[in-house]
């Protein structure tokens, strides 16, 4: 019953007046106007340019990988007409097998 809350020693207007006073403002550092920009982290596995920046050997490595892979094999099949016909027959047979397999799967449903 007889308890009273303590009164504030200072009001907000007092604080504002003190902060804006010449004595305090002369001691403070100037406001930093330039904000620091955060750079976006790039994934070198998706961004080849960034991978090259981290690892300059990535360019010759990628080139060697491309030269080593399939284009030479594709040329050999394209130049040889017998191999081309054989590949077409195999593709056709596979297509028929797929069609029959799918029909067998759907047979109980119909």
Backbone as CSV, one residue per row, in Angstrom:
resi,resn,N_x,N_y,N_z,CA_x,CA_y,CA_z,C_x,C_y,C_z
1,UNK,0.817,-1.204,0.000,0.000,0.000,0.000,0.852,1.256,0.000
2,UNK,1.806,1.296,0.863,2.589,2.513,1.012,3.795,2.561,0.055
3,UNK,3.888,1.551,-0.875,5.038,1.506,-1.774,4.850,2.489,-2.914
4,UNK,5.894,3.259,-3.243,5.855,4.189,-4.369,7.022,3.864,-5.298
5,UNK,6.734,3.870,-6.607,7.802,3.656,-7.575,8.748,4.839,-7.555
6,UNK,10.032,4.552,-7.765,11.005,5.631,-7.790,10.825,6.478,-9.038
7,UNK,10.978,7.744,-8.907,10.851,8.649,-10.053,12.133,8.600,-10.872
8,UNK,12.017,8.770,-12.196,13.178,8.754,-13.074,14.068,9.947,-12.767
9,UNK,15.377,9.723,-12.772,16.325,10.798,-12.489,16.427,11.756,-13.677
10,UNK,16.149,11.198,-14.893,16.307,11.993,-16.104,15.123,11.745,-17.031
11,UNK,14.793,12.720,-17.841,13.749,12.518,-18.851,14.412,12.423,-20.217
12,UNK,13.645,11.980,-21.215,14.191,11.846,-22.568,14.621,13.187,-23.138
13,UNK,13.889,14.223,-22.817,14.267,15.541,-23.339,15.615,15.978,-22.770
14,UNK,15.893,15.623,-21.490,17.200,15.938,-20.901,18.310,15.208,-21.659
15,UNK,18.083,13.948,-21.948,19.079,13.132,-22.644,19.361,13.701,-24.040
16,UNK,18.311,14.066,-24.760,18.470,14.639,-26.096,19.266,15.932,-26.042
17,UNK,18.965,16.762,-25.059,19.654,18.045,-24.922,21.138,17.811,-24.643
18,UNK,21.447,16.819,-23.800,22.852,16.530,-23.458,23.599,15.987,-24.680
19,UNK,22.986,15.030,-25.388,23.649,14.419,-26.546,23.916,15.451,-27.634
20,UNK,22.980,16.351,-27.856,23.137,17.350,-28.918,23.950,18.567,-28.493
21,UNK,24.409,18.586,-27.265,25.175,19.747,-26.795,26.533,19.812,-27.497
22,UNK,27.105,21.001,-27.572,28.381,21.209,-28.262,29.519,20.452,-27.590
23,UNK,29.492,20.352,-26.261,30.574,19.669,-25.541,30.651,18.191,-25.952
24,UNK,29.514,17.532,-26.045,29.498,16.108,-26.409,29.787,15.947,-27.903
25,UNK,29.160,16.756,-28.750,29.322,16.634,-30.200,30.759,16.886,-30.640
26,UNK,31.489,17.733,-29.919,32.882,18.016,-30.292,33.784,16.812,-30.024
27,UNK,33.395,15.953,-29.088,34.220,14.792,-28.730,33.898,13.577,-29.605
28,UNK,32.668,13.496,-30.108,32.249,12.325,-30.886,32.930,12.278,-32.247
29,UNK,33.106,11.051,-32.753,33.631,10.864,-34.106,32.560,11.251,-35.119
30,UNK,32.947,11.647,-36.332,31.927,11.959,-37.347,31.183,10.692,-37.780
31,UNK,29.981,10.876,-38.275,29.145,9.762,-38.699,29.787,9.067,-39.897
32,UNK,29.797,7.743,-39.882,30.355,6.966,-40.989,29.317,6.907,-42.101
33,UNK,29.613,7.550,-43.223,28.610,7.662,-44.285,28.621,6.475,-45.242
34,UNK,29.765,5.801,-45.382,29.864,4.705,-46.345,29.480,3.399,-45.661
35,UNK,28.448,2.757,-46.166,28.022,1.470,-45.619,28.841,0.365,-46.269
36,UNK,29.194,-0.647,-45.497,29.958,-1.763,-46.022,29.013,-2.691,-46.785
37,UNK,29.353,-2.974,-48.028,28.524,-3.844,-48.846,28.937,-5.294,-48.634
38,UNK,27.959,-6.160,-48.484,28.236,-7.585,-48.364,28.311,-8.186,-49.761
39,UNK,29.380,-8.927,-50.040,29.510,-9.548,-51.353,28.795,-10.894,-51.333
40,UNK,28.192,-11.235,-52.453,27.469,-12.486,-52.578,28.478,-13.613,-52.768
41,UNK,28.388,-14.652,-51.933,29.294,-15.783,-52.069,28.872,-16.608,-53.275
42,UNK,29.820,-16.886,-54.144,29.513,-17.634,-55.356,30.003,-19.069,-55.211
43,UNK,29.240,-19.976,-55.800,29.566,-21.398,-55.739,30.466,-21.750,-56.926
44,UNK,31.722,-22.133,-56.681,32.625,-22.431,-57.795,32.222,-23.670,-58.591
45,UNK,31.383,-24.531,-58.012,30.947,-25.709,-58.758,29.886,-25.347,-59.800
46,UNK,29.176,-24.248,-59.574,28.153,-23.808,-60.526,28.659,-22.666,-61.400
47,UNK,29.539,-21.840,-60.877,30.015,-20.648,-61.575,31.453,-20.900,-62.048
48,UNK,31.603,-21.188,-63.353,32.917,-21.559,-63.876,33.913,-20.410,-63.779
49,UNK,33.460,-19.181,-63.992,34.350,-18.022,-63.894,34.951,-17.895,-62.510
50,UNK,34.144,-18.158,-61.499,34.630,-18.080,-60.122,35.582,-19.235,-59.826
51,UNK,35.314,-20.412,-60.422,36.203,-21.559,-60.256,37.577,-21.245,-60.842
52,UNK,37.592,-20.571,-61.992,38.862,-20.203,-62.636,39.630,-19.225,-61.757
53,UNK,38.896,-18.328,-61.094,39.541,-17.367,-60.198,40.230,-18.092,-59.035
54,UNK,39.575,-19.137,-58.525,40.158,-19.912,-57.428,41.248,-20.861,-57.922
55,UNK,41.019,-21.450,-59.107,41.925,-22.465,-59.621,42.163,-22.221,-61.114
56,UNK,43.236,-21.518,-61.477,43.490,-21.205,-62.889,43.676,-22.451,-63.765
57,UNK,44.018,-23.574,-63.171,44.206,-24.807,-63.938,42.868,-25.402,-64.393
58,UNK,41.756,-24.846,-63.932,40.434,-25.390,-64.283,40.171,-25.316,-65.785
59,UNK,40.699,-24.298,-66.459,40.450,-24.150,-67.909,41.085,-25.305,-68.690
60,UNK,42.405,-25.551,-68.544,42.964,-26.687,-69.290,42.399,-28.035,-68.837
61,UNK,42.029,-28.142,-67.573,41.456,-29.399,-67.087,40.105,-29.655,-67.745
62,UNK,39.279,-28.615,-67.833,37.958,-28.751,-68.474,38.130,-29.083,-69.952
63,UNK,39.092,-28.414,-70.600,39.331,-28.656,-72.026,39.781,-30.098,-72.268
64,UNK,40.680,-30.592,-71.430,41.161,-31.969,-71.571,40.015,-32.958,-71.384
65,UNK,39.133,-32.671,-70.439,37.984,-33.543,-70.178,37.053,-33.586,-71.390
66,UNK,36.825,-32.428,-71.998,35.941,-32.360,-73.171,36.561,-33.112,-74.349
67,UNK,37.857,-32.919,-74.574,38.524,-33.583,-75.692,38.587,-35.095,-75.501
68,UNK,38.668,-35.526,-74.242,38.784,-36.952,-73.943,37.448,-37.680,-74.094
69,UNK,36.336,-36.954,-73.999,35.019,-37.599,-73.950,34.450,-37.917,-75.334
70,UNK,33.186,-38.127,-75.419,32.445,-38.767,-76.502,32.562,-38.274,-77.944
71,UNK,32.848,-37.035,-78.284,32.757,-36.636,-79.693,33.507,-37.531,-80.675
72,UNK,34.679,-38.029,-80.338,35.428,-38.916,-81.230,34.691,-40.215,-81.477
73,UNK,34.042,-40.740,-80.468,33.305,-41.996,-80.594,32.085,-41.800,-81.485
74,UNK,31.428,-40.653,-81.351,30.245,-40.377,-82.170,30.634,-40.283,-83.652
75,UNK,31.789,-39.715,-83.938,32.240,-39.588,-85.322,32.456,-40.968,-85.945
76,UNK,33.043,-41.892,-85.191,33.339,-43.221,-85.712,32.051,-43.927,-86.129
77,UNK,30.990,-43.788,-85.364,29.712,-44.419,-85.704,29.099,-43.743,-86.921
78,UNK,29.187,-42.424,-86.993,28.594,-41.684,-88.103,29.299,-41.995,-89.425
79,UNK,30.600,-42.222,-89.401,31.354,-42.490,-90.618,31.125,-43.913,-91.126
80,UNK,30.869,-44.858,-90.237,30.702,-46.252,-90.612,29.208,-46.553,-90.801
81,UNK,28.731,-46.744,-92.039,27.294,-46.961,-92.262,26.778,-48.273,-91.655
82,UNK,27.623,-49.316,-91.639,27.193,-50.595,-91.053,26.953,-50.444,-89.549
83,UNK,27.847,-49.750,-88.901,27.694,-49.535,-87.458,26.456,-48.691,-87.180
84,UNK,26.186,-47.755,-88.083,25.014,-46.889,-87.920,23.726,-47.713,-88.038
85,UNK,23.681,-48.605,-89.048,22.506,-49.462,-89.237,22.313,-50.381,-88.029
86,UNK,23.410,-50.921,-87.540,23.347,-51.824,-86.386,22.808,-51.083,-85.158
87,UNK,23.263,-49.858,-84.976,22.803,-49.048,-83.840,21.318,-48.729,-83.976
88,UNK,20.869,-48.455,-85.206,19.448,-48.164,-85.434,18.584,-49.389,-85.152
89,UNK,19.052,-50.581,-85.570,18.305,-51.815,-85.312,18.187,-52.063,-83.810
90,UNK,19.290,-51.877,-83.106,19.278,-52.083,-81.652,18.321,-51.103,-80.983
91,UNK,18.298,-49.886,-81.468,17.414,-48.860,-80.905,15.949,-49.221,-81.154
92,UNK,15.671,-49.726,-82.372,14.310,-50.113,-82.723,13.851,-51.294,-81.858
93,UNK,14.731,-52.294,-81.690,14.395,-53.464,-80.870,14.128,-53.047,-79.426
94,UNK,14.918,-52.133,-78.922,14.734,-51.648,-77.551,13.402,-50.925,-77.405
95,UNK,13.036,-50.177,-78.427,11.763,-49.445,-78.405,10.582,-50.427,-78.353
96,UNK,10.675,-51.506,-79.149,9.616,-52.525,-79.164,9.532,-53.218,-77.802
97,UNK,10.697,-53.551,-77.219,10.713,-54.193,-75.890,10.072,-53.301,-74.842
98,UNK,10.365,-52.016,-74.906,9.774,-51.066,-73.950,8.257,-51.033,-74.082
99,UNK,7.795,-50.992,-75.331,6.362,-50.920,-75.596,5.655,-52.169,-75.063
100,UNK,6.236,-53.348,-75.331,5.654,-54.608,-74.855,5.661,-54.683,-73.331
101,UNK,6.739,-54.250,-72.718,6.844,-54.275,-71.254,5.767,-53.399,-70.626
102,UNK,5.573,-52.238,-71.183,4.560,-51.309,-70.661,3.153,-51.897,-70.829
103,UNK,2.931,-52.560,-71.978,1.634,-53.200,-72.216,1.401,-54.321,-71.204
104,UNK,2.438,-55.105,-70.889,2.323,-56.183,-69.894,2.003,-55.635,-68.510
105,UNK,2.583,-54.501,-68.181,2.320,-53.896,-66.868,0.864,-53.448,-66.774
106,UNK,0.346,-52.883,-67.846,-1.023,-52.355,-67.840,-2.084,-53.430,-68.072
107,UNK,-1.682,-54.652,-68.485,-2.643,-55.713,-68.799,-3.599,-56.017,-67.636
108,UNK,-3.130,-56.175,-66.386,-4.066,-56.473,-65.284,-5.047,-55.333,-65.008
109,UNK,-4.681,-54.127,-65.337,-5.530,-52.964,-65.062,-6.716,-52.926,-66.023
110,UNK,-6.500,-53.359,-67.266,-7.551,-53.264,-68.291,-8.634,-54.293,-68.113
